[in-house]
Amino acid sequence: MTDNNERLVYLSGQFVPESQAKISIFDAAVNLGHCVTDSSRTFRHKAFKLKAHIARLYQSLKVARIDAGIDPDEMYRVTEELLERNLQLYDASDDCWIVHNVSAGMSPMGPNPEQSSSATIMIANQPLILTGWQKYYHVGCHAVTPFSRQIPSQSLDARIKNRSRMFHTLAEQEVKLVDPDAQSVILDTDGFVAENKGGNVFIVKDGVVKTPTSVNGLAGITRETTLEICQTQEIPFEETRLLPYDLYTADEVFFTSTPYCLMPATKFNGLPVGDGTVGPIAKQILQGWQELTGVNIVEQADSQI
């Protein structure tokens, strides 16, 4: 018997209550970390750019040599069905994450890492809780460079959005040693700005929005949408290489990621960014997000406090 107030997940062909969703300890996600992922969100209960997120998921699957066993259209259909089944448990003002994890399936110990069984497909919806980022919309966070460096693209291309979070977790732990309000600005092995844990880094200098290319960092869909908003708002932008110097001397710094869309940073490694307050371009882009989605993201975060 299941609880009608319990969310469902999609697990390899079945809709299962969260409490009953289990995978084997011999799954490739556990044994090898051979698992790709993607995260999207809803605005006003509608999935945002879901087809783009699924397209990126399938690009990661291809490079990771994982056969999902279903095509992107079917992945989209079951994702929408799961969301529809779960939305009855959400208030009108609430939104949710849509998280896909796809592993290579069962992976008994041995010499051959090739996919030997059907993939394990895991899709879940979780409440989108913004309280951890809420105050940064108003006062900004502290952007800090961790000790750890980005995994070189020669070893693991950052465009393969994978489920191993060990590297990012260590980076976040390192910056939290500096400041509990720190968010990571991860550098590559040449000292260039790469990405944030699960997000992208932007600066504003002399009215121009700048962000690193995806050569050494995440090809973020929120990053892409932010650039689209800049174009709509007639804010000049460029994709370029950035060094820490560029963040120290920037007028504004901010991060972008699926849940919070845009998070301002008002300090970088202990020094104020610009005048130390949330800047006008960040506010303008947040307004652009509201016009695009119909949701005031700042108000949504504030309402959860």
C-alpha positions as CSV (number, residue, x, y, z in Angstrom):
1,M,0.0,0.0,0.0
2,T,1.3,3.5,-0.9
3,D,0.7,6.8,0.6
4,N,-1.2,9.2,-1.7
5,N,0.8,12.0,-0.1
6,E,4.1,10.5,-1.2
7,R,5.9,11.6,-4.3
8,L,6.7,9.2,-7.0
9,V,9.9,8.6,-8.9
10,Y,10.5,7.0,-12.2
11,L,12.8,4.0,-12.0
12,S,13.7,2.0,-15.1
13,G,10.2,1.8,-16.5
14,Q,8.1,2.0,-13.3
15,F,6.6,4.8,-11.3
16,V,7.5,4.0,-7.7
17,P,6.9,5.8,-4.4
18,E,10.1,7.5,-3.2
19,S,10.3,5.3,-0.1
20,Q,10.4,2.2,-2.3
21,A,12.8,3.4,-4.9
22,K,16.0,1.3,-4.6
23,I,18.9,0.3,-6.8
24,S,21.5,-2.4,-6.4
25,I,24.8,-1.9,-4.6
26,F,26.3,-3.4,-7.8
27,D,24.8,-0.7,-10.0
28,A,27.4,1.1,-12.1
29,A,26.3,4.4,-10.4
30,V,27.6,2.9,-7.1
31,N,30.5,0.7,-8.2
32,L,32.0,3.0,-10.8
33,G,30.3,6.3,-10.6
34,H,29.4,5.6,-14.3
35,C,26.3,7.7,-14.2
36,V,25.3,10.9,-16.0
37,T,22.9,13.5,-14.8
38,D,20.9,16.6,-15.6
39,S,18.8,18.9,-13.5
40,S,16.0,21.2,-14.6
41,R,13.3,23.1,-12.7
42,T,9.7,24.3,-13.0
43,F,8.4,27.8,-13.2
44,R,4.7,28.0,-12.1
45,H,4.6,24.2,-12.3
46,K,5.8,24.1,-16.0
47,A,9.1,22.4,-16.8
48,F,11.6,25.0,-18.2
49,K,13.6,24.1,-21.3
50,L,13.1,20.4,-20.5
51,K,13.8,19.3,-24.1
52,A,17.1,21.2,-24.0
53,H,18.0,19.5,-20.7
54,I,17.2,16.1,-22.1
55,A,19.2,16.8,-25.3
56,R,22.2,17.6,-23.1
57,L,21.6,14.5,-21.1
58,Y,21.7,12.4,-24.3
59,Q,24.9,14.1,-25.3
60,S,26.5,13.1,-22.0
61,L,25.1,9.6,-22.4
62,K,26.7,9.3,-25.9
63,V,30.2,10.3,-24.7
64,A,29.9,8.2,-21.6
65,R,28.9,5.2,-23.8
66,I,25.7,4.6,-21.9
67,D,22.7,3.3,-23.9
68,A,19.6,4.6,-22.0
69,G,17.4,2.1,-23.9
70,I,14.8,4.7,-24.6
71,D,14.9,7.7,-27.0
72,P,14.8,11.3,-26.0
73,D,11.1,11.6,-26.9
74,E,10.2,8.8,-24.5
75,M,12.5,10.3,-21.8
76,Y,10.6,13.6,-22.2
77,R,7.2,11.8,-22.1
78,V,7.9,9.9,-18.9
79,T,9.5,13.0,-17.3
80,E,6.3,15.0,-18.0
81,E,4.1,12.2,-16.8
82,L,6.0,12.0,-13.5
83,L,5.8,15.7,-13.0
84,E,2.1,15.7,-13.6
85,R,1.6,12.9,-11.1
86,N,3.5,14.7,-8.4
87,L,2.2,18.2,-8.9
88,Q,-0.9,17.5,-6.8
89,L,1.5,17.6,-3.8
90,Y,2.8,21.1,-4.5
91,D,1.2,24.4,-3.6
92,A,0.5,26.8,-6.3
93,S,3.4,29.0,-5.4
94,D,5.9,26.1,-5.1
95,D,8.2,24.8,-7.8
96,C,10.4,21.7,-8.0
97,W,13.6,20.2,-9.3
98,I,13.5,17.7,-12.1
99,V,16.5,15.4,-11.7
100,H,17.6,12.7,-14.2
101,N,20.3,10.2,-13.3
102,V,21.1,7.4,-15.8
103,S,23.7,4.8,-15.0
104,A,25.1,2.0,-17.2
105,G,23.1,-0.5,-15.1
106,M,24.5,-3.6,-13.3
107,S,28.3,-3.6,-13.0
108,P,29.7,-6.7,-11.3
109,M,33.3,-6.5,-10.3
110,G,35.7,-7.5,-13.1
111,P,38.0,-6.3,-15.9
112,N,35.4,-5.0,-18.4
113,P,33.7,-1.6,-17.8
114,E,31.5,-1.8,-20.8
115,Q,27.7,-1.7,-20.4
116,S,26.6,-5.3,-19.8
117,S,22.9,-4.7,-18.8
118,S,20.1,-2.3,-19.4
119,A,20.6,1.2,-18.1
120,T,19.2,2.3,-14.7
121,I,17.0,5.3,-15.3
122,M,16.2,7.4,-12.3
123,I,14.0,10.5,-12.5
124,A,12.8,12.4,-9.4
125,N,11.1,15.6,-8.4
126,Q,12.1,17.4,-5.3
127,P,10.7,20.6,-3.8
128,L,12.8,23.6,-4.9
129,I,13.9,25.1,-1.6
130,L,15.8,28.4,-2.2
131,T,16.4,29.3,1.5
132,G,20.1,28.4,1.2
133,W,20.6,31.2,-1.4
134,Q,17.8,33.6,-0.4
135,K,19.9,36.3,1.3
136,Y,22.5,36.4,-1.5
137,Y,19.9,38.0,-3.8
138,H,20.0,41.0,-1.4
139,V,23.5,41.2,0.0
140,G,25.5,38.9,-2.3
141,C,27.7,35.9,-1.5
142,H,31.4,35.6,-1.1
143,A,33.1,34.2,-4.2
144,V,36.2,32.2,-3.2
145,T,38.8,30.2,-5.1
146,P,39.3,26.7,-3.6
147,F,42.6,24.9,-3.3
148,S,41.4,22.2,-5.8
149,R,41.6,22.8,-9.5
150,Q,39.2,21.9,-12.3
151,I,39.7,18.4,-13.7
152,P,41.4,19.0,-17.0
153,S,39.2,18.5,-20.1
154,Q,41.8,16.1,-21.3
155,S,40.8,13.8,-18.5
156,L,37.1,14.5,-18.1
157,D,35.3,17.0,-20.3
158,A,33.1,19.3,-18.1
159,R,30.4,19.1,-20.7
160,I,29.8,15.4,-19.7
161,K,27.5,16.2,-16.8
162,N,28.2,13.3,-14.6
163,R,26.9,12.2,-11.2
164,S,30.3,12.1,-9.4
165,R,30.2,15.1,-7.1
166,M,33.4,14.3,-5.1
167,F,35.5,17.0,-6.8
168,H,32.8,19.7,-6.4
169,T,32.1,18.6,-2.8
170,L,35.8,19.0,-1.8
171,A,35.9,22.4,-3.5
172,E,32.9,23.6,-1.6
173,Q,34.3,22.3,1.7
174,E,37.5,24.2,1.0
175,V,35.8,27.5,0.4
176,K,33.6,27.1,3.5
177,L,36.8,27.0,5.5
178,V,37.3,30.6,4.5
179,D,33.7,31.8,4.9
180,P,30.4,29.9,5.6
181,D,28.8,32.2,2.9
182,A,31.5,31.3,0.3
183,Q,30.6,30.0,-3.1
184,S,33.4,28.4,-5.2
185,V,35.1,30.0,-8.2
186,I,37.0,26.9,-9.5
187,L,40.1,27.6,-11.5
188,D,41.6,25.3,-14.1
189,T,45.2,24.0,-14.0
190,D,46.4,27.1,-16.0
191,G,44.7,29.5,-13.5
192,F,41.8,30.5,-15.6
193,V,38.3,30.6,-14.2
194,A,36.4,27.4,-15.0
195,E,33.1,27.1,-13.2
196,N,31.2,27.0,-9.9
197,K,29.9,23.9,-8.3
198,G,27.0,23.1,-10.6
199,G,27.0,26.5,-12.2
200,N,28.8,29.2,-14.2
201,V,30.7,32.3,-13.3
202,F,30.0,35.8,-14.8
203,I,31.5,39.2,-14.4
204,V,30.4,42.7,-15.5
205,K,33.1,45.2,-16.5
206,D,32.3,48.6,-18.0
207,G,28.8,47.5,-18.8
208,V,29.8,44.3,-20.6
209,V,28.8,40.9,-19.3
210,K,31.6,38.3,-19.6
211,T,31.7,34.6,-18.9
212,P,34.2,31.8,-19.6
213,T,33.7,29.6,-22.6
214,S,32.7,25.9,-22.1
215,V,36.2,24.7,-23.0
216,N,37.0,24.3,-19.3
217,G,33.6,24.5,-17.7
218,L,30.0,23.5,-17.7
219,A,27.9,24.2,-20.8
220,G,25.1,25.5,-18.6
221,I,21.6,25.9,-19.9
222,T,21.0,28.6,-17.3
223,R,24.2,30.2,-18.6
224,E,22.9,30.0,-22.2
225,T,19.5,31.5,-21.0
226,T,21.3,34.3,-19.2
227,L,23.1,35.3,-22.4
228,E,19.7,35.2,-24.2
229,I,18.3,37.5,-21.6
230,C,21.3,39.8,-22.1
231,Q,20.6,39.9,-25.8
232,T,16.9,40.7,-25.2
233,Q,17.8,43.4,-22.7
234,E,20.5,44.8,-25.1
235,I,23.3,44.2,-22.6
236,P,26.5,43.5,-24.4
237,F,28.2,40.2,-23.6
238,E,31.1,38.1,-24.6
239,E,32.5,34.6,-23.9
240,T,36.1,34.8,-23.1
241,R,38.9,33.5,-20.8
242,L,38.9,35.1,-17.3
243,L,41.6,35.2,-14.6
244,P,41.1,36.0,-10.9
245,Y,42.4,39.5,-11.7
246,D,39.3,40.0,-13.8
247,L,37.1,39.2,-10.8
248,Y,39.1,41.3,-8.4
249,T,38.6,44.3,-10.7
250,A,35.1,43.6,-12.0
251,D,32.2,45.9,-11.4
252,E,29.9,42.9,-10.7
253,V,30.3,39.2,-10.2
254,F,27.5,36.6,-10.2
255,F,26.8,32.9,-10.6
256,T,24.1,31.2,-12.6
257,S,22.6,27.7,-12.0
258,T,19.3,25.9,-12.5
259,P,17.7,26.4,-9.0
260,Y,18.5,30.0,-8.2
261,C,19.0,31.3,-11.8
262,L,21.3,34.1,-10.7
263,M,23.2,34.6,-7.5
264,P,25.2,37.9,-7.0
265,A,28.6,37.9,-5.3
266,T,29.7,41.1,-3.6
267,K,33.1,39.8,-2.3
268,F,35.9,37.9,-4.1
269,N,38.6,36.3,-1.9
270,G,38.0,38.8,0.8
271,L,37.9,42.0,-1.3
272,P,34.7,43.9,-2.3
273,V,33.4,43.5,-5.8
274,G,32.7,47.0,-7.2
275,D,31.1,49.0,-4.4
276,G,30.3,45.8,-2.4
277,T,26.6,45.8,-3.2
278,V,24.4,43.8,-5.6
279,G,24.9,45.5,-9.0
280,P,22.4,47.0,-11.5
281,I,23.2,44.5,-14.3
282,A,22.5,41.5,-12.0
283,K,19.2,43.1,-11.0
284,Q,18.4,43.8,-14.6
285,I,19.0,40.2,-15.6
286,L,16.9,38.9,-12.7
287,Q,14.1,41.1,-14.0
288,G,14.7,39.5,-17.4
289,W,14.2,36.1,-15.8
290,Q,10.9,37.3,-14.4
291,E,9.7,38.5,-17.7
292,L,10.8,35.2,-19.3
293,T,9.2,32.8,-16.8
294,G,6.5,34.8,-15.1
295,V,8.1,34.2,-11.7
296,N,9.8,36.7,-9.5
297,I,12.6,34.5,-8.3
298,V,13.7,36.8,-5.5
299,E,10.2,37.0,-4.1
300,Q,9.8,33.2,-4.4
301,A,13.0,32.8,-2.3
302,D,11.9,35.4,0.2
303,S,8.5,33.7,0.6
304,Q,10.2,30.5,1.9
305,I,11.9,32.2,4.8
